[in-house]
Amino acid sequence: MKTNKLIFIFIFCFLYLTSLPIFVLADGECEILRKLDHQKIISVPWDVGLNEPLKVVVNESFDKKEKIHIREFAIYRHVNNHLKKIYSFETPDHPVSISQTQDSGGKLLTIWIGGSAYHISVYYFNSNNVIRVLETGSRMFPELIHLSSGADAFIITGSNGNKLNESEIYCWQNNNYVMLKKLPFERRFEKVCK
């Protein structure tokens, strides 16, 4: 048993150091992580109800002139057996979380950290376009609420030092998230999106 573990560690280190692709199985999906000339590639699927899921990729590179790491966030769609980039942006922020709001047909929630705050964005796939439908920031992680109506809402809470301030309630309306109200943190779950 110990020998198998050592062999696995050796193979993992060899693949990492030689820049060959490393395959990692996570939640039933195979992700490819590799290191090539200071780049890391992270790929996750986004099931929007098409035949093939969209591919969400974060690629990191080092800008030698500015002396900072830049991350490109890109979304690709399968078109004629090729991946076509349909959305992208660059940021110096670090990705914290990239996940779907539902198993299939949901939106994509991304959380990045930069400076002293989380940068929260939600994306929606409408026909052939990726649309950013929420962009906000907070020092606290967002809360996602699934409502009995099948819709979802986000609660973003601000803080002032160790004290929690108001919570902003964002609800899905007309293909966009709209801030409907602000509530004290303790009452943030009252009458959400009714």
Backbone bond lengths (Angstrom), bond angles and torsions (degrees), N, CA, C in turn:
res aa  C-N    CA-C-N  psi(-1)  N-CA   C-N-CA  omega(-1)  CA-C   N-CA-C  phi
1 M - - - 1.459 - - 1.525 110.25 -
2 K 1.331 117.29 -46.15 1.449 121.49 -179.72 1.530 110.85 -64.30
3 T 1.328 117.09 -37.04 1.459 122.03 179.89 1.519 110.71 -64.58
4 N 1.346 117.75 -42.14 1.467 120.95 178.47 1.522 111.48 -61.78
5 K 1.329 116.32 -39.79 1.457 120.82 179.70 1.533 110.21 -65.29
6 L 1.326 117.63 -42.01 1.457 121.43 178.62 1.524 111.47 -65.62
7 I 1.334 117.24 -39.14 1.461 120.66 177.81 1.529 109.79 -63.50
8 F 1.346 117.50 -43.70 1.450 121.67 178.44 1.526 110.55 -59.97
9 I 1.335 117.61 -45.82 1.466 121.62 179.92 1.524 110.05 -62.61
10 F 1.328 117.77 -41.80 1.457 121.62 178.98 1.525 110.93 -61.86
11 I 1.333 117.07 -47.55 1.470 121.08 -179.53 1.525 110.30 -62.44
12 F 1.348 116.89 -44.09 1.463 120.90 179.55 1.525 110.54 -59.31
13 C 1.343 117.24 -47.75 1.465 121.42 -179.58 1.527 110.94 -64.14
14 F 1.325 117.59 -40.95 1.456 121.49 178.86 1.522 110.82 -60.99
15 L 1.329 116.97 -47.91 1.460 120.57 -179.93 1.526 111.18 -63.50
16 Y 1.326 116.41 -40.31 1.464 120.29 -179.37 1.525 110.71 -65.28
17 L 1.322 117.01 -47.41 1.462 121.10 -176.58 1.525 112.71 -70.44
18 T 1.317 118.17 -29.13 1.462 120.82 -179.35 1.521 112.48 -90.40
19 S 1.315 117.32 2.21 1.463 123.38 178.20 1.525 113.31 66.00
20 L 1.310 117.97 19.21 1.455 120.43 173.78 1.520 108.12 -78.42
21 P 1.325 118.47 154.70 1.463 119.83 -179.27 1.526 112.23 -60.10
22 I 1.309 115.56 141.13 1.465 122.11 175.10 1.518 106.42 -114.14
23 F 1.320 116.22 125.53 1.455 120.71 -179.48 1.522 108.94 -100.43
24 V 1.320 116.87 128.03 1.457 122.25 -178.06 1.522 107.74 -124.37
25 L 1.318 116.96 126.41 1.452 120.86 178.31 1.523 108.37 -91.32
26 A 1.334 116.87 120.83 1.457 121.66 -178.65 1.523 108.53 -138.80
27 D 1.310 116.44 121.43 1.467 121.74 178.68 1.527 112.04 52.64
28 G 1.325 117.02 40.77 1.446 120.62 175.90 1.518 114.35 78.97
29 E 1.305 118.81 -2.05 1.458 122.28 179.83 1.517 109.11 -112.24
30 C 1.296 116.11 144.54 1.456 121.40 178.87 1.519 108.65 -97.49
31 E 1.301 116.18 120.07 1.448 120.82 177.96 1.525 108.61 -107.72
32 I 1.297 116.22 145.06 1.452 120.73 177.17 1.519 107.96 -107.06
33 L 1.322 115.00 120.84 1.453 120.31 176.59 1.517 106.88 -116.75
34 R 1.302 118.06 128.28 1.454 119.09 178.31 1.516 110.03 -146.91
35 K 1.297 114.35 158.83 1.456 120.43 -179.23 1.521 107.58 -119.29
36 L 1.318 117.23 115.40 1.455 122.70 179.45 1.517 108.55 -136.28
37 D 1.301 117.57 113.66 1.458 121.99 177.65 1.530 112.16 48.52
38 H 1.290 117.11 55.03 1.468 124.11 177.12 1.525 112.93 66.03
39 Q 1.337 118.37 25.08 1.452 121.25 177.51 1.524 109.38 -115.67
40 K 1.297 115.81 140.94 1.459 121.83 173.04 1.515 106.52 -121.28
41 I 1.292 117.03 134.74 1.456 120.46 -179.47 1.521 108.35 -116.30
42 I 1.333 116.39 126.11 1.454 122.74 177.12 1.521 106.43 -121.02
43 S 1.315 116.97 130.65 1.454 120.33 -177.74 1.522 109.62 -130.55
44 V 1.340 115.82 130.01 1.462 120.84 176.28 1.523 109.27 -133.24
45 P 1.337 117.91 145.36 1.470 119.54 178.68 1.524 111.70 -80.77
46 W 1.334 116.04 152.24 1.460 122.81 173.51 1.520 106.87 -130.33
47 D 1.322 116.27 106.63 1.463 122.14 -177.49 1.517 109.45 -82.93
48 V 1.330 115.96 108.42 1.462 121.19 -179.80 1.522 111.53 -107.92
49 G 1.338 116.56 11.58 1.460 120.72 177.91 1.517 114.13 93.87
50 L 1.317 118.41 7.70 1.469 121.66 176.11 1.528 108.94 -86.16
51 N 1.340 116.98 176.07 1.468 120.41 176.68 1.514 111.79 -59.90
52 E 1.318 116.83 -39.93 1.460 123.09 179.19 1.521 108.20 -120.37
53 P 1.332 118.07 139.97 1.470 118.40 176.97 1.521 111.04 -68.75
54 L 1.320 115.53 154.01 1.454 119.79 171.41 1.529 107.84 -70.00
55 K 1.322 116.89 156.33 1.464 121.89 177.51 1.519 108.25 -110.01
56 V 1.320 115.78 126.02 1.453 121.93 176.92 1.523 106.92 -103.88
57 V 1.326 116.59 123.70 1.462 121.12 -173.96 1.526 109.38 -126.45
58 V 1.328 116.04 134.69 1.459 121.76 170.59 1.517 106.83 -115.91
59 N 1.316 115.04 121.32 1.448 122.18 -178.01 1.518 107.79 -117.28
60 E 1.326 117.02 128.55 1.460 120.96 -178.22 1.523 110.45 -109.84
61 S 1.324 116.19 134.88 1.458 120.57 175.11 1.521 108.64 -138.66
62 F 1.309 115.45 164.33 1.461 120.97 -179.13 1.517 108.91 -107.26
63 D 1.328 116.27 122.61 1.456 122.01 177.02 1.530 107.06 -85.65
64 K 1.334 115.65 105.59 1.471 120.74 -175.83 1.521 111.76 -66.06
65 K 1.322 117.32 -33.79 1.462 120.61 -179.33 1.531 111.12 -68.52
66 E 1.338 116.28 -48.90 1.466 121.24 -178.71 1.532 112.57 -84.92
67 K 1.328 116.46 -14.25 1.471 123.91 -179.38 1.527 112.21 58.39
68 I 1.350 114.92 45.26 1.468 120.79 175.72 1.528 109.37 -138.54
69 H 1.321 115.23 157.42 1.461 120.82 174.36 1.525 107.97 -85.19
70 I 1.313 115.95 134.70 1.465 122.86 177.93 1.523 107.84 -117.30
71 R 1.314 116.08 136.38 1.460 121.21 176.67 1.523 108.88 -113.58
72 E 1.317 114.50 130.66 1.459 119.61 173.72 1.521 107.66 -101.15
73 F 1.317 115.46 124.59 1.459 123.23 174.46 1.519 105.78 -99.56
74 A 1.330 117.08 121.21 1.463 120.02 -177.72 1.522 110.30 -136.57
75 I 1.329 115.48 147.58 1.456 122.00 176.64 1.519 107.27 -120.88
76 Y 1.341 115.30 129.95 1.458 122.50 -177.22 1.521 109.77 -117.78
77 R 1.344 114.02 149.68 1.465 121.01 176.07 1.526 108.54 -123.56
78 H 1.334 116.27 141.79 1.461 121.16 176.21 1.529 109.21 -72.60
79 V 1.344 116.95 119.91 1.465 122.85 177.62 1.529 106.94 -134.42
80 N 1.342 116.87 116.60 1.473 122.27 179.09 1.533 112.06 51.10
81 N 1.313 116.07 49.77 1.478 123.20 178.47 1.522 113.95 64.19
82 H 1.310 118.10 19.22 1.458 122.41 175.84 1.524 108.54 -130.09
83 L 1.338 115.78 155.59 1.454 119.96 174.63 1.527 109.24 -91.21
84 K 1.328 115.84 126.94 1.461 121.93 179.45 1.527 108.38 -114.05
85 K 1.338 116.51 126.24 1.463 120.70 179.31 1.522 108.75 -71.27
86 I 1.348 116.18 124.40 1.465 119.87 -179.13 1.529 112.46 -115.31
87 Y 1.339 117.04 -7.82 1.468 119.90 179.37 1.520 108.02 -161.88
88 S 1.336 117.47 141.64 1.469 119.41 174.89 1.519 111.15 -164.66
89 F 1.324 115.16 157.67 1.456 122.61 170.12 1.527 107.94 -157.81
90 E 1.330 116.43 162.67 1.459 121.96 178.19 1.516 109.82 -114.98
91 T 1.336 115.58 148.88 1.455 121.03 -179.30 1.528 110.28 -154.37
92 P 1.316 117.76 149.70 1.461 119.83 171.80 1.536 111.81 -84.75
93 D 1.340 116.79 -6.47 1.468 120.83 -178.86 1.524 111.36 -68.25
94 H 1.335 115.97 160.59 1.461 122.80 179.33 1.528 110.07 -100.85
95 P 1.343 118.32 133.56 1.469 119.06 177.51 1.524 110.74 -71.49
96 V 1.322 116.18 135.88 1.463 122.48 177.64 1.520 109.94 -108.80
97 S 1.335 116.25 -42.50 1.456 120.88 -177.38 1.522 110.12 -152.78
98 I 1.332 115.19 137.76 1.465 122.31 172.51 1.521 105.36 -135.00
99 S 1.334 116.95 114.81 1.462 119.02 -176.92 1.522 110.96 -152.57
100 Q 1.323 114.68 157.90 1.460 122.22 176.05 1.524 109.10 -81.52
101 T 1.322 116.28 150.37 1.462 119.56 176.47 1.526 111.71 -83.54
102 Q 1.341 117.52 -17.70 1.464 123.44 176.83 1.520 107.97 -143.84
103 D 1.335 116.15 166.58 1.461 119.55 179.83 1.520 112.41 -62.76
104 S 1.320 117.96 -42.15 1.461 121.45 -178.46 1.522 109.21 -144.11
105 G 1.321 115.52 138.42 1.452 119.70 177.28 1.509 114.63 77.99
106 G 1.302 117.84 6.62 1.463 120.83 -178.42 1.515 113.01 -87.91
107 K 1.287 114.49 -176.86 1.459 121.53 178.39 1.530 108.83 -91.59
108 L 1.317 116.71 171.46 1.452 122.51 -179.69 1.520 108.61 -111.98
109 L 1.323 116.47 123.20 1.459 123.04 178.53 1.519 108.41 -101.48
110 T 1.336 116.91 126.62 1.459 120.50 174.73 1.521 108.66 -123.23
111 I 1.323 114.31 138.54 1.459 120.63 177.95 1.521 107.14 -128.02
112 W 1.317 115.46 124.97 1.458 122.97 -179.71 1.521 107.68 -120.85
113 I 1.319 117.17 157.15 1.457 119.86 174.68 1.514 108.62 -123.60
114 G 1.306 114.59 135.42 1.456 121.55 178.39 1.513 108.08 -157.59
115 G 1.309 116.30 134.55 1.460 118.57 -175.04 1.512 108.84 68.05
116 S 1.317 117.06 -127.04 1.466 120.19 -178.03 1.525 112.22 -115.14
117 A 1.337 117.29 19.90 1.463 118.57 -175.81 1.522 111.91 -140.26
118 Y 1.334 114.34 158.47 1.460 121.54 170.78 1.528 107.81 -84.26
119 H 1.319 116.05 139.27 1.464 122.10 174.58 1.525 106.11 -108.67
120 I 1.318 116.26 117.54 1.461 122.74 -170.55 1.525 108.78 -112.19
121 S 1.324 115.45 126.25 1.467 120.59 176.45 1.520 109.23 -133.63
122 V 1.316 115.65 145.33 1.457 122.09 175.79 1.526 106.83 -125.19
123 Y 1.344 115.57 134.98 1.456 122.29 -177.85 1.522 109.74 -117.49
124 Y 1.320 114.41 148.58 1.458 122.45 -178.05 1.525 107.83 -130.61
125 F 1.337 116.79 136.16 1.463 121.29 177.20 1.516 108.13 -100.40
126 N 1.337 116.28 118.18 1.456 122.68 -178.37 1.524 107.99 -124.64
127 S 1.314 116.99 108.35 1.466 123.35 -176.70 1.521 110.13 61.61
128 N 1.322 117.60 -102.33 1.462 120.75 -178.76 1.515 113.16 -114.37
129 N 1.325 117.29 10.25 1.465 120.50 -174.21 1.517 112.32 -120.30
130 V 1.332 114.54 144.83 1.459 121.46 170.00 1.519 106.36 -99.21
131 I 1.330 116.06 127.44 1.454 121.43 -176.68 1.525 108.69 -123.52
132 R 1.332 116.42 131.21 1.466 119.92 174.00 1.521 106.80 -79.89
133 V 1.336 116.73 116.70 1.462 120.78 -174.21 1.528 112.88 -107.16
134 L 1.327 116.88 -5.72 1.463 120.51 174.46 1.514 107.96 -153.80
135 E 1.327 115.53 132.09 1.458 121.27 174.14 1.522 107.08 -142.55
136 T 1.324 115.33 118.59 1.456 120.08 -179.27 1.529 108.30 -155.21
137 G 1.292 116.44 179.60 1.454 121.12 179.45 1.513 111.13 -142.24
138 S 1.328 115.44 158.89 1.455 120.71 -179.65 1.525 108.83 -164.97
139 R 1.299 115.91 159.40 1.461 120.05 173.33 1.523 111.10 -88.48
140 M 1.331 116.01 -4.20 1.468 121.37 177.94 1.526 109.42 -117.92
141 F 1.332 115.46 154.08 1.461 121.44 177.17 1.525 109.22 -66.09
142 P 1.326 118.88 142.96 1.471 120.54 178.94 1.531 110.79 -72.08
143 E 1.319 115.04 156.90 1.462 120.97 174.45 1.523 107.73 -111.35
144 L 1.325 116.28 131.61 1.464 122.15 177.88 1.520 107.80 -105.69
145 I 1.319 116.22 127.63 1.460 122.69 -178.69 1.525 108.48 -116.06
146 H 1.343 117.37 126.56 1.469 121.46 172.92 1.524 107.38 -95.83
147 L 1.309 116.37 120.38 1.461 121.71 -175.95 1.523 110.81 -89.42
148 S 1.316 116.74 158.87 1.466 121.46 -179.36 1.528 111.51 -63.33
149 S 1.318 117.76 -22.75 1.466 121.57 178.80 1.530 112.31 -74.34
150 G 1.329 117.06 -8.30 1.454 121.21 -176.99 1.516 112.73 96.95
151 A 1.322 117.36 -13.40 1.467 122.03 177.80 1.528 109.22 -80.74
152 D 1.320 115.39 173.99 1.448 118.95 174.93 1.521 110.03 -133.40
153 A 1.314 115.16 163.42 1.460 121.98 -179.44 1.520 108.22 -140.23
154 F 1.328 115.52 154.08 1.454 121.03 175.38 1.514 108.69 -116.04
155 I 1.323 114.56 139.94 1.453 120.86 174.80 1.520 107.02 -115.48
156 I 1.327 115.89 121.41 1.451 122.35 -179.59 1.525 106.81 -115.30
157 T 1.317 116.17 119.95 1.459 121.16 -176.96 1.518 110.20 -110.67
158 G 1.316 115.20 131.02 1.454 120.72 175.76 1.514 110.32 -89.77
159 S 1.321 115.93 163.33 1.460 119.56 178.05 1.513 109.26 -140.65
160 N 1.286 114.38 156.07 1.456 122.26 176.28 1.517 105.92 -128.63
161 G 1.330 116.23 93.14 1.463 119.61 -173.07 1.512 108.98 69.49
162 N 1.322 117.57 -124.59 1.472 121.87 179.11 1.519 112.56 -92.48
163 K 1.335 118.05 -1.57 1.459 121.46 -177.92 1.525 110.59 -95.48
164 L 1.333 116.38 129.77 1.464 121.24 177.44 1.521 109.17 -82.96
165 N 1.306 116.16 130.02 1.458 121.78 -179.01 1.516 110.48 -96.72
166 E 1.304 115.20 -147.47 1.455 121.45 179.84 1.522 111.96 -69.31
167 S 1.321 114.41 153.04 1.457 121.86 173.89 1.520 108.25 -109.38
168 E 1.322 115.87 132.98 1.461 121.50 176.64 1.522 108.13 -95.27
169 I 1.331 116.91 130.98 1.457 123.10 -178.79 1.529 108.56 -103.56
170 Y 1.338 116.52 116.55 1.465 122.82 178.29 1.524 108.73 -107.13
171 C 1.314 116.83 125.55 1.458 122.02 -179.13 1.522 110.54 -121.23
172 W 1.328 115.42 151.45 1.461 122.53 -178.89 1.516 109.69 -78.53
173 Q 1.335 116.79 117.36 1.460 121.99 178.39 1.522 109.19 -145.39
174 N 1.314 116.96 129.54 1.469 122.33 176.00 1.534 112.70 52.24
175 N 1.325 116.26 49.28 1.469 123.33 178.41 1.526 114.49 59.95
176 N 1.333 115.91 34.42 1.454 121.05 177.85 1.531 109.10 -158.57
177 Y 1.331 116.66 157.10 1.464 119.79 172.30 1.519 107.86 -91.87
178 V 1.319 115.20 131.19 1.450 122.26 -178.47 1.521 107.84 -122.58
179 M 1.353 115.86 134.06 1.459 118.15 175.71 1.524 108.05 -76.31
180 L 1.339 116.06 113.61 1.459 119.99 -176.45 1.511 113.11 -89.74
181 K 1.323 115.71 -34.71 1.456 116.96 -178.11 1.510 110.88 -162.06
182 K 1.333 113.70 165.33 1.457 122.42 172.79 1.528 106.69 -117.58
183 L 1.327 114.62 135.94 1.463 120.01 179.06 1.524 109.10 -132.52
184 P 1.336 117.30 153.83 1.464 118.11 171.66 1.535 109.28 -58.96
185 F 1.304 117.52 147.94 1.460 122.55 -176.03 1.530 112.29 -49.91
186 E 1.314 117.65 -42.81 1.469 121.98 -176.94 1.532 112.35 -65.23
187 R 1.329 117.82 -23.18 1.470 121.86 -176.17 1.529 112.55 -109.31
188 R 1.339 117.97 16.31 1.458 121.58 -170.86 1.521 114.35 -63.92
189 F 1.338 118.85 -20.26 1.461 120.54 -178.95 1.525 113.29 -94.51
190 E 1.339 117.14 0.05 1.467 119.80 -179.07 1.519 110.78 -74.78
191 K 1.308 116.01 126.80 1.471 123.35 173.21 1.533 111.82 47.96
192 V 1.321 115.87 51.07 1.460 119.96 179.68 1.533 109.01 -72.58
193 C 1.302 116.05 121.35 1.471 124.53 174.25 1.519 113.81 51.60
194 K 1.288 117.70 52.05 1.472 120.91 175.69 1.495 110.18 -105.80
